[in-house]
Amino acid sequence: MTTSDTVIFCGHYGPDGKCGAEATVRIVHGSKQEARCEKHRKAAEQCRPGCRVVPLNGDADVTTGGESICRLMHPLFQAGQGGSSPTSPLELRFHTCAVSTARRLNRLWHSVLPKTVESNLTRTRRNAYFAAECDGTFYAAAIWTDPIAYGLPADWLELRRFAIAPDAPKYTASRMLGWMVRQLRKKFPDVVKLISYQDCDRHAGTIYKAAGWKMGVKSYEHRNRGLRSGRKRNMQQTTATKQRWELDL
């Protein structure tokens, strides 16, 4: 579907069978791609909300290395999903999710560290994965694990990733953070402190300040703290100074 000298035909099936007209666009849904002519393009967009429409010989998603990432909860059952975007965080529903879902959404929205390694997020003694959705469409994701820095207390928990969709309602991050703190208190009663690291080059820590978190050390004060035994440092990790935020439970 990427060569300009090859004719691609529309794959739409109707009462009279397959369309067969020359396709002009691709409807990209997760890992699935469907060729469509202009006549059937709109129908495909309407029945698969949240999908991308790309040129027949274009990249599916240049921001994710050519991979299209779906943000629907149930890609195979689109009915009732993909309505208008929520205008208030009160419309969002927060819940636990699979680590694969959290990683997928983090890759889609995280501005600094989109890539994650599943084994690094699942092999810790404690972990939790959360998502925010409305009408079957995701708007945020978060990943919590034991702290990765060597020497930190075993009864702390770290917010490893927190990614918010650009079309999420204002204050989504603050409301979700508060909800997660309440859930973590119940899930891990032995945890005494929550921590998170803010990239000083991109963020000001506003949501942590508003939620009553306290500023801890910065990364340049403990660059040699190392990582837990056996864990390799990600060479693509940002080198910006990090501000640690802490919340006593």
C-alpha positions, 0 to 999 in steps of 0.5 A: 500500500505504499508504492505509487505505481500499484493500484489499490482497490477499496475494500468496502463491502456492501449489499452488492459485494466488494466496492472495487473502486480505486482507493485514495486513503487508508483508514488506520485502526490499531494495527489494522489498515483498510483501503477506502475510496472517497465514496466510502471514506466517510462511512469508515470514519464514522463506524470506527471513531478514533481512527486515523485517515492517512494518504494511501502512500503516506506514513500511518503515524510519523510520531510513533515510528510508523505505528498507529496507536489506538486509544479506544477501550474496546476496538472491536466494539465501537458502538457508543464509543468515540463521541464528543470529547469531555469538557470537564474532568468530572465526566472521566471515569478512572480505573485500573488497566492492564500494563499493556494499555498503560504503556500504549497510551504513554507512548502516545502522549508522554512528551519526554519518555514515551518508551517503556520496557514491560519487564521493568514495570511488572517485576517490582514487588508493587505496581499499579496501572491506571487509566481515565476514559470517557465514552469508551475513549482513553484520555490519560494513563499512569504507571506506578511501581517501586522506586527504581533508584537504588537506596530509596526506602522499600515502603515508597512508591513511584509514579513512573509515567503520567501521560495526558491526552492533548484533548483531555479536559482541563484539570484532568491530571489534578483530579486523576492524581487525587483519585490515584492517591486514594486508591493507592492508600487502600491498595498498599497500606504499607506504603508511607510515601509517594514520589514522582520526578518532574522534568525541569525543562518541560514542567513546573510541577503545578499539579503536585504543588496544587495537590499538597506534594512537597519538593524533595531533592533534584537529580543533580544532587544525587546523579550517582545514586544508581539504579537497582541491581541488575537494571540497565539505564535507558540510553535514550532517557532524558538528561534534564534535571529532575525535581522529586516531589513527595507525598506522605501517606 
